[in-house]
Every structure is written in C-alpha cells, then in structure tokens.
Amino acid sequence: MVEIIRGALGTKEGGSLPQGLWQTEQIRTLERNWAAREGQPLYALMERAGAALRTYATLHWPDSRGWWIFVGPGNNGGDGYVLA
C-alpha cells in the first residue's frame, strides 16, 4: 500500500502531487452543476463513484476477497458507503 501511495505522489520522497487539489466548495459546485445538468440526484453521482472504484479495485487486485474501506466525513463517507 505504501508503494501505491508513493507512486501516486511522485518518485521523490515528499514529491509533489501530479495535479492540483480542488477546494471543498469547488467540488460541491461541480457536483451540483452535474446533478442539475443531468437531472439526477447527487446520490446517483455517489453510485457512479462507488461503481468506478469497485471496477478499478477488481481490475488491479482481482484475487482480493476482503477490503477495508476508510473514508472521511461528508460525501467521501457516502462514496465509501456505496462502495462497501
């Protein structure tokens, strides 16, 4: 797991992120705009996120039979709930 995190952060110790981070309110605005444009509830976006995470995980670790899902509060917790 440590190697996966290091790979995402860069090759050097303390390397920079591969892309900039968005502020919480920016993400909320993007999600609201998506929901309005698609005529979908925000829960549909969480379902899509959970499905995408499951697809990614099963493609990269097909022999895994159990998963620990750690999330933070708010929408991140909702994505983890859907994934579980």
HUNORLIN-V513227 format. One record per backbone hydrogen bond with DSSP energy under -1.0 kcal/mol. NH is the residue of the N-H (numbers start at 1). CO is the residue of the C=O. Records with the same first field share a line. If there is no record, write none. Layout:
BEGIN
NH = CO  CO
END
This chain:
BEGIN
5 = 1
6 = 2
7 = 3
8 = 4
9 = 5
10 = 6
15 = 12
27 = 23
28 = 24
29 = 25
30 = 26
31 = 27
32 = 28
33 = 29
34 = 30
35 = 31
36 = 32
37 = 33
38 = 34
39 = 35
40 = 35
44 = 41
46 = 42
47 = 43
48 = 44
49 = 45
50 = 46
51 = 47
52 = 48
53 = 49
54 = 50
55 = 51
56 = 52
57 = 53
58 = 54
59 = 55
60 = 56
61 = 57
64 = 61
78 = 74
79 = 75
80 = 76
81 = 77
82 = 78
83 = 79
84 = 80
END
